[in-house]
């Protein structure tokens, strides 16, 4: 797959929820190549502060219009500076990067998609891809955040999915507890598990979800989050430990991922 370094024009950069922004970029070359689960590396300024590009998942890919949408959370200086970028300005993008999600195998009946916090940003294109290619699949989205102020695009997700379950740590909306707690509650109540599962969110969430899907033999794909310096495998800064019977082994989130089967990761060494 081709990768491009492209000057992307900012079409829209507006708040979506508490500390979360919605960025629309005109980037026709990258948009034409991109697929669900991939990401871009974005240079926030022309200066050396911040020095490194920042990785961002693709929240929506509008190929025909040449537009990429990114949902991002302000977590530091780089994203804070990005949130102040006006319409009409340009940013440098490198992408599309990473391996992307694979569709569930033919015959899959029920798919559960688990999103923790801003991890929802990587999952919207996946949901659109599954429902477009496999409309017969029953797809349920589990979307968990700390508080209701962090939820966004609920109406859109409700229309896209066959089922939507929201959870908040503080109980301000939906199920009171984390997203895996909501999943386990529904599993214990309904007595069913999915044919296939996808997840994206904080590492601590993915570690617990990984144990649950492995215990129940649920085929899954996880999108891992990681600090990245280059996005193309040159700096090796995004190495994560891989299960191995011999010498320590690693995979790199930027070019071997960010999508992995959870059973290959050595989760206990990530925290």
C-alpha positions in Angstrom: 0.0 0.0 0.0 1.3 3.4 -0.9 2.1 6.0 1.7 2.1 9.8 1.1 3.5 12.9 2.7 0.7 15.3 2.1 -0.1 19.0 2.9 -3.7 18.7 4.3 -6.0 21.6 4.5 -8.1 22.0 7.7 -11.8 22.1 6.8 -13.1 22.0 10.3 -11.6 21.8 13.8 -14.3 22.0 16.5 -15.0 20.6 20.0 -17.1 17.4 20.1 -17.1 16.8 23.9 -15.1 17.6 27.0 -11.4 18.0 25.8 -12.3 16.2 22.6 -12.1 17.8 19.1 -13.2 16.9 15.6 -10.7 17.6 12.9 -11.6 17.4 9.1 -8.8 17.5 6.6 -8.7 17.6 2.8 -6.1 15.0 2.1 -7.2 13.2 -1.1 -4.1 11.0 -1.7 -4.1 9.5 1.8 -7.9 9.3 2.0 -8.0 7.3 -1.3 -5.5 4.7 0.2 -6.7 4.5 3.8 -8.7 1.8 5.4 -10.3 1.1 8.8 -7.8 0.8 11.6 -5.0 2.7 10.0 -3.6 6.0 11.2 -1.6 9.1 10.2 1.3 10.9 11.7 0.6 14.6 11.9 3.0 17.5 12.3 1.4 20.1 14.4 3.6 23.0 13.5 6.4 24.0 11.2 8.7 24.6 14.2 10.6 22.2 16.3 8.2 22.4 19.2 6.7 19.9 19.3 9.6 18.1 17.6 7.9 14.8 16.6 4.7 14.1 14.7 1.7 12.8 16.6 -0.2 9.6 15.6 -3.9 9.9 15.1 -6.5 7.2 14.3 -8.8 7.8 11.4 -12.3 8.5 12.7 -13.9 8.6 9.2 -12.6 8.1 5.7 -14.5 9.9 2.9 -12.7 8.6 -0.1 -15.0 10.2 -2.8 -14.5 13.7 -1.2 -10.8 13.2 -0.3 -11.5 14.0 3.3 -10.2 12.4 6.5 -11.8 12.9 9.9 -9.9 12.7 13.2 -11.4 12.7 16.7 -8.7 13.5 19.2 -8.4 14.3 22.9 -6.3 17.1 24.3 -3.7 15.4 26.4 -0.6 17.6 26.1 1.1 20.5 24.4 0.9 19.0 20.9 -2.8 18.3 20.9 -3.5 21.5 22.7 -1.7 23.4 19.9 -3.6 21.4 17.3 -7.0 22.3 18.9 -6.3 26.0 18.2 -5.6 25.5 14.5 -8.1 27.5 12.4 -10.0 26.5 9.2 -8.0 27.0 6.1 -4.6 26.4 7.6 -2.5 23.4 6.5 -0.8 20.6 8.4 1.6 17.9 7.2 0.3 14.3 7.2 2.2 11.1 6.7 0.0 8.0 5.9 -1.9 5.9 5.7 0.1 3.8 8.2 -0.3 0.5 9.9 -2.0 -2.8 8.9 -5.7 -2.0 9.5 -8.6 -4.2 10.6 -9.6 -7.4 8.8 -13.3 -8.1 8.3 -14.7 -11.0 10.4 -14.8 -14.4 8.6 -17.8 -15.4 6.4 -20.6 -16.8 8.5 -20.0 -14.6 11.5 -23.3 -13.9 13.2 -22.7 -11.6 16.1 -19.9 -9.0 16.4 -19.2 -7.0 19.6 -17.1 -3.8 19.3 -15.6 -2.5 22.5 -14.4 1.2 22.7 -12.7 2.7 25.8 -12.5 6.5 25.8 -11.0 8.0 22.7 -10.4 4.5 21.4 -13.8 5.0 19.7 -12.0 7.0 17.1 -10.4 4.0 15.5 -13.6 2.0 15.4 -16.1 4.0 13.4 -14.5 3.1 10.0 -14.5 -0.5 11.1 -18.2 -0.4 12.0 -19.0 1.2 8.6 -16.9 -1.5 6.8 -18.5 -4.4 8.5 -22.1 -3.1 8.0 -21.3 -2.2 4.4 -19.7 -5.6 3.4 -21.7 -7.9 5.8 -25.1 -6.3 6.5 -26.4 -9.6 7.9 -24.0 -9.4 10.9 -25.6 -8.3 14.2 -23.2 -5.7 15.5 -23.3 -4.3 19.0 -21.1 -1.4 20.1 -20.0 -1.1 23.8 -18.8 2.4 24.4 -17.3 3.3 27.8 -15.9 6.6 29.1 -15.2 8.1 32.5 -18.2 10.5 32.5 -21.1 11.4 30.2 -19.3 14.7 29.2 -16.8 12.6 27.2 -19.5 10.8 25.0 -19.9 11.9 21.5 -21.7 10.9 18.2 -24.1 8.7 20.2 -27.0 9.3 17.7 -24.7 8.3 14.8 -23.5 5.1 16.4 -27.1 4.2 17.4 -28.1 4.4 13.7 -25.0 2.5 12.5 -25.2 -0.4 14.9 -27.8 -3.0 15.7 -27.2 -2.4 19.4 -25.4 0.3 21.5 -24.5 0.0 25.1 -22.9 3.0 26.9 -21.1 2.9 30.2 -19.6 5.5 32.4 -17.3 5.1 35.4 -19.2 7.6 37.5 -22.7 6.3 36.5 -23.7 9.6 34.9 -25.0 7.8 31.7 -25.9 4.2 30.9 -24.2 1.3 32.8 -22.3 2.3 35.9 -18.8 0.9 35.5 -16.2 0.3 32.9 -16.9 -1.1 29.4 -15.8 -4.6 30.3 -18.0 -4.6 33.3 -20.9 -3.8 31.0 -19.9 -6.6 28.6 -19.7 -9.1 31.5 -23.0 -7.9 32.9 -24.8 -8.5 29.5 -23.0 -11.9 29.1 -24.1 -13.1 32.5 -27.6 -11.7 32.0 -28.2 -12.9 28.4 -25.9 -16.0 28.4 -24.5 -15.2 25.0 -21.0 -14.3 23.7 -20.2 -12.9 20.3 -18.8 -14.8 17.3 -16.1 -12.1 16.9 -14.9 -9.2 18.9 -12.9 -6.0 18.2 -11.5 -3.6 20.8 -9.6 -0.3 21.2 -8.9 1.7 24.3 -6.3 2.2 27.1 -3.8 -0.6 27.6 -5.2 -1.5 31.1 -8.6 -2.0 29.5 -7.3 -4.1 26.6 -5.3 -6.3 29.1 -8.5 -7.3 30.9 -10.6 -7.7 27.7 -7.8 -9.9 26.3 -8.0 -12.2 29.3 -11.8 -12.4 28.9 -11.8 -13.2 25.2 -8.9 -15.8 25.6 -10.8 -17.5 28.5 -13.9 -17.7 26.3 -12.1 -18.6 23.0 -13.5 -15.5 21.2 -11.6 -14.6 18.0 -10.6 -11.0 18.3 -8.7 -8.1 16.9 -7.4 -5.3 19.1 -6.1 -1.9 18.1 -3.2 -1.0 20.4 -2.3 2.5 21.5 1.4 3.4 21.8 3.8 6.3 21.9 5.4 6.7 18.4 8.3 8.6 17.2 8.2 8.0 13.5 5.3 5.7 12.6 7.2 3.7 10.0 9.4 1.4 12.0 12.6 3.3 12.0 12.9 4.4 15.6 11.5 1.2 17.2 10.0 3.2 20.0 6.7 1.5 19.9 7.9 -2.0 20.7 5.6 -4.2 22.8 6.5 -7.6 24.2 5.3 -10.7 22.3 4.6 -14.1 23.8 7.6 -16.3 23.2 9.0 -19.6 24.5 12.6 -18.6 24.0 14.4 -15.3 23.9 12.4 -12.1 24.5 10.5 -11.1 21.4 8.7 -7.9 20.4 6.3 -6.5 17.8 6.1 -2.9 16.8 2.8 -1.1 16.9 3.4 1.2 14.0 4.3 -1.2 11.2 3.3 -4.7 12.4 0.1 -3.2 14.0 -1.6 -1.4 15.3 -4.1 -4.3 14.9 -3.1 -7.5 16.7 -4.7 -10.7 17.8 -4.7 -10.4 21.6 -3.3 -13.8 22.3 0.2 -12.9 20.9 0.8 -10.0 23.3 2.5 -10.4 26.7 0.1 -8.1 28.5 1.5 -8.4 32.0 4.7 -6.7 30.8 2.9 -3.7 29.3 1.8 -2.3 32.7 
